[in-house]
Amino acid sequence: MSQPNGDTCAFGHAAEDGHCPGITKREWFAGMALQGIKLKANEEKFSVEDAEPFAAQVALLAYTIADAMLQQREKENKAHA
């Protein structure tokens, strides 16, 4: 899912062709969310059988949080414009 400004570079500038040579803001926000999710997950015990479905749920949650952060950021930018 693409969000406003979610495809722009988190650091630096896009190349001339528009490609972001690093990570996007969406990927950055998802990675930051993942740190918090991982801290919570360390409190739980998981078996090997749980690993794949758990990883898929964590990835979905991280990007859902990133999308929400981008949407809120866009609302705040519009409010201050």
Backbone as CSV, one residue per row, in Angstrom:
resi,resn,N_x,N_y,N_z,CA_x,CA_y,CA_z,C_x,C_y,C_z
1,MET,0.849,-1.164,0.000,0.000,0.000,0.000,0.899,1.232,0.000
2,SER,0.644,2.145,-0.898,1.411,3.371,-0.968,0.711,4.454,-0.155
3,GLN,1.482,5.186,0.597,0.956,6.259,1.428,1.564,7.576,0.959
4,PRO,0.929,8.718,1.294,1.514,10.006,0.946,2.933,10.114,1.472
5,ASN,3.857,10.418,0.615,5.282,10.545,0.953,5.925,9.248,1.416
6,GLY,5.213,8.152,1.379,5.781,6.887,1.840,6.836,6.328,0.910
7,ASP,6.787,6.734,-0.355,7.747,6.230,-1.326,8.947,7.150,-1.495
8,THR,8.978,8.271,-0.756,10.122,9.166,-0.849,11.247,8.647,0.023
9,CYS,12.462,9.094,-0.263,13.641,8.620,0.463,13.612,9.069,1.917
10,ALA,13.980,8.168,2.791,14.066,8.510,4.207,15.277,9.396,4.466
11,PHE,16.336,9.182,3.723,17.573,9.939,3.888,18.074,10.358,2.513
12,GLY,18.510,11.565,2.388,19.073,12.015,1.119,18.008,12.280,0.071
13,HIS,18.413,12.166,-1.167,17.531,12.487,-2.284,17.453,11.318,-3.254
14,ALA,16.365,11.286,-3.995,16.179,10.247,-5.008,17.140,10.489,-6.173
15,ALA,17.458,9.427,-6.882,18.281,9.530,-8.081,17.492,10.259,-9.169
16,GLU,18.158,10.606,-10.250,17.500,11.325,-11.346,16.296,10.571,-11.897
17,ASP,16.346,9.236,-11.859,15.225,8.447,-12.387,14.092,8.307,-11.359
18,GLY,14.228,8.949,-10.188,13.194,8.896,-9.162,13.354,7.757,-8.174
19,HIS,14.293,6.856,-8.453,14.528,5.703,-7.577,15.234,6.149,-6.307
20,CYS,14.800,5.608,-5.195,15.418,5.905,-3.905,16.556,4.905,-3.689
21,PRO,17.811,5.368,-3.646,18.927,4.428,-3.515,19.030,3.786,-2.133
22,GLY,18.365,4.358,-1.153,18.372,3.793,0.200,17.019,3.206,0.523
23,ILE,16.503,3.562,1.680,15.192,3.076,2.079,14.178,4.218,2.021
24,THR,12.932,3.845,1.861,11.861,4.834,1.821,11.433,5.195,3.241
25,LYS,10.663,6.274,3.356,10.133,6.656,4.669,9.268,5.532,5.235
26,ARG,8.497,4.890,4.373,7.630,3.788,4.834,8.473,2.645,5.403
27,GLU,9.551,2.296,4.699,10.425,1.232,5.187,11.105,1.640,6.502
28,TRP,11.506,2.897,6.608,12.135,3.394,7.836,11.166,3.309,9.010
29,PHE,9.935,3.820,8.803,8.937,3.780,9.867,8.622,2.335,10.262
30,ALA,8.535,1.436,9.283,8.261,0.028,9.591,9.402,-0.571,10.411
31,GLY,10.624,-0.232,10.067,11.772,-0.732,10.823,11.785,-0.224,12.258
32,MET,11.421,1.044,12.420,11.354,1.606,13.773,10.242,0.925,14.580
33,ALA,9.099,0.698,13.935,8.001,-0.003,14.611,8.431,-1.420,14.980
34,LEU,9.192,-2.039,14.097,9.646,-3.405,14.335,10.490,-3.511,15.607
35,GLN,11.254,-2.476,15.913,12.058,-2.491,17.143,11.168,-2.607,18.374
36,GLY,10.085,-1.834,18.392,9.156,-1.909,19.515,8.440,-3.241,19.574
37,ILE,8.070,-3.761,18.410,7.396,-5.058,18.352,8.336,-6.143,18.875
38,LYS,9.604,-6.064,18.479,10.585,-7.065,18.905,10.775,-7.039,20.422
39,LEU,10.794,-5.865,20.995,10.920,-5.783,22.452,9.783,-6.523,23.143
40,LYS,8.575,-6.334,22.648,7.409,-7.018,23.215,7.504,-8.530,22.968
41,ALA,7.960,-8.914,21.773,8.057,-10.339,21.428,9.084,-11.056,22.293
42,ASN,10.108,-10.340,22.748,11.127,-10.971,23.599,10.539,-11.459,24.911
43,GLU,9.394,-10.920,25.292,8.742,-11.342,26.529,7.982,-12.656,26.347
44,GLU,7.755,-13.051,25.106,6.989,-14.265,24.792,7.934,-15.403,24.410
45,LYS,7.470,-16.613,24.525,8.222,-17.795,24.088,7.528,-18.380,22.859
46,PHE,8.292,-18.593,21.794,7.737,-19.118,20.550,8.481,-20.375,20.138
47,SER,7.739,-21.299,19.552,8.355,-22.520,19.046,8.745,-22.315,17.586
48,VAL,9.518,-23.248,17.045,9.922,-23.184,15.645,8.689,-23.199,14.739
49,GLU,7.670,-23.969,15.105,6.454,-24.056,14.301,5.721,-22.708,14.242
50,ASP,5.891,-21.891,15.273,5.247,-20.580,15.330,5.995,-19.518,14.528
51,ALA,7.237,-19.776,14.186,8.100,-18.738,13.622,7.556,-18.127,12.335
52,GLU,7.176,-18.941,11.347,6.745,-18.389,10.064,5.454,-17.577,10.179
53,PRO,4.400,-18.120,10.796,3.199,-17.287,10.911,3.429,-16.048,11.787
54,PHE,4.256,-16.186,12.809,4.555,-15.041,13.665,5.293,-13.966,12.873
55,ALA,6.271,-14.364,12.070,7.033,-13.403,11.262,6.117,-12.665,10.290
56,ALA,5.185,-13.368,9.677,4.251,-12.736,8.741,3.364,-11.727,9.469
57,GLN,2.921,-12.076,10.664,2.086,-11.164,11.452,2.881,-9.929,11.881
58,VAL,4.127,-10.136,12.266,4.972,-9.024,12.690,5.230,-8.075,11.522
59,ALA,5.527,-8.623,10.347,5.766,-7.781,9.171,4.525,-6.962,8.837
60,LEU,3.366,-7.602,8.855,2.113,-6.894,8.575,1.878,-5.793,9.603
61,LEU,2.099,-6.094,10.869,1.911,-5.107,11.928,2.871,-3.931,11.754
62,ALA,4.131,-4.202,11.443,5.124,-3.136,11.280,4.726,-2.191,10.151
63,TYR,4.292,-2.741,9.013,3.888,-1.885,7.892,2.555,-1.198,8.160
64,THR,1.680,-1.808,8.923,0.421,-1.151,9.303,0.717,0.060,10.178
65,ILE,1.640,-0.089,11.103,2.041,1.029,11.953,2.702,2.112,11.103
66,ALA,3.570,1.722,10.184,4.230,2.694,9.304,3.204,3.473,8.488
67,ASP,2.217,2.780,7.942,1.173,3.450,7.159,0.389,4.437,8.012
68,ALA,0.091,4.048,9.249,-0.629,4.944,10.151,0.223,6.175,10.472
69,MET,1.523,5.971,10.647,2.417,7.094,10.918,2.458,8.049,9.729
70,LEU,2.509,7.526,8.522,2.519,8.363,7.324,1.206,9.126,7.174
71,GLN,0.089,8.475,7.451,-1.210,9.145,7.357,-1.307,10.279,8.378
72,GLN,-0.861,10.029,9.593,-0.897,11.062,10.627,0.026,12.211,10.254
73,ARG,1.190,11.892,9.732,2.149,12.914,9.307,1.530,13.805,8.230
74,GLU,0.833,13.203,7.292,0.182,13.958,6.221,-0.909,14.877,6.798
75,LYS,-1.697,14.380,7.749,-2.733,15.203,8.388,-2.112,16.406,9.086
76,GLU,-1.012,16.181,9.803,-0.372,17.261,10.528,0.253,18.275,9.575
77,ASN,0.820,17.796,8.475,1.396,18.702,7.475,0.313,19.583,6.871
78,LYS,-0.862,19.011,6.588,-1.976,19.784,6.025,-2.501,20.790,7.037
79,ALA,-2.532,20.402,8.309,-3.039,21.291,9.357,-2.123,22.497,9.559
80,HIS,-0.821,22.315,9.310,0.129,23.394,9.507,0.428,24.166,8.229
81,ALA,-0.220,23.782,7.139,0.045,24.451,5.847,-0.735,25.740,5.730
